[in-house]
Amino acid sequence: MITLLKAYKFRLYPTKPQQESFIKTFGCVRFVYNKMLEERIRLYEESKLNPDAKQKRSRTSARTFFISCRNKSLTRTKSSSWRH
């Protein structure tokens, strides 16, 4: 059986306000990603220094980590001066 695949290319021509909105949105996304990465690296370094910490981690630790980072980022964004 032969399957044909199609690909579509789209090009956007945003207006000036849309461009500004994209820049702000991607800036915020990059900020949150970097903060979460920083926190994850810190936790990894702590677990290397403390072998008991590795044994305490479970399958739900990734979900717990995500939720805690999300909650931290939400409280930080409400009080951060970098917001537009």
C-alpha positions as CSV (number, residue, x, y, z in Angstrom):
1,M,0.0,0.0,0.0
2,I,1.4,3.4,-1.0
3,T,0.8,6.4,1.2
4,L,1.2,9.9,-0.1
5,L,2.3,12.6,2.2
6,K,1.5,16.2,1.6
7,A,3.3,19.2,3.1
8,Y,2.1,22.7,3.3
9,K,4.1,25.8,3.8
10,F,2.6,29.0,5.2
11,R,4.2,32.4,5.5
12,L,2.8,35.0,8.0
13,Y,2.9,38.7,7.4
14,P,2.0,40.0,10.9
15,T,1.2,43.6,11.4
16,K,3.4,45.8,13.7
17,P,1.2,45.2,16.8
18,Q,1.2,41.4,16.1
19,Q,5.0,41.4,15.8
20,E,5.3,43.2,19.1
21,S,2.9,40.7,20.7
22,F,4.9,37.7,19.3
23,I,8.1,39.3,20.6
24,K,6.7,39.7,24.1
25,T,5.1,36.3,24.1
26,F,8.3,34.5,23.1
27,G,10.3,36.6,25.5
28,C,8.1,35.5,28.4
29,V,8.3,31.8,27.2
30,R,12.1,32.0,27.1
31,F,12.2,33.6,30.5
32,V,10.0,30.9,32.1
33,Y,11.9,28.1,30.3
34,N,15.3,29.4,31.5
35,K,14.0,29.8,35.1
36,M,12.7,26.2,35.1
37,L,15.9,24.9,33.6
38,E,17.9,26.8,36.3
39,E,15.8,25.2,39.0
40,R,16.1,21.7,37.4
41,I,19.9,22.0,37.2
42,R,20.0,23.2,40.8
43,L,18.0,20.1,42.0
44,Y,20.2,17.8,39.9
45,E,23.4,19.3,41.5
46,E,21.8,18.9,44.9
47,S,21.0,15.2,44.2
48,K,24.6,14.6,43.1
49,L,25.9,15.9,46.4
50,N,23.3,14.0,48.4
51,P,23.0,10.3,47.3
52,D,19.9,9.8,49.5
53,A,18.0,12.4,47.5
54,K,18.2,10.2,44.4
55,Q,16.5,7.3,46.2
56,K,13.6,9.4,47.2
57,R,12.7,10.4,43.7
58,S,9.8,8.5,42.0
59,R,8.0,8.5,38.7
60,T,5.8,11.4,39.9
61,S,8.8,13.6,40.6
62,A,8.8,15.1,37.1
63,R,5.1,16.0,37.4
64,T,5.7,17.4,40.9
65,F,8.7,19.4,39.6
66,F,6.6,20.8,36.8
67,I,3.8,21.8,39.1
68,S,6.1,23.5,41.6
69,C,7.9,25.4,38.9
70,R,4.6,26.5,37.4
71,N,3.4,27.7,40.8
72,K,6.7,29.6,41.4
73,S,6.6,31.2,38.0
74,L,3.0,32.3,38.5
75,T,3.8,34.0,41.8
76,R,6.9,35.6,40.3
77,T,5.2,36.9,37.3
78,K,2.5,38.7,39.3
79,S,5.2,40.7,41.1
80,S,8.0,40.9,38.5
81,S,8.9,44.3,37.1
82,W,9.8,42.9,33.6
83,R,6.2,42.4,32.7
84,H,4.8,44.7,30.1
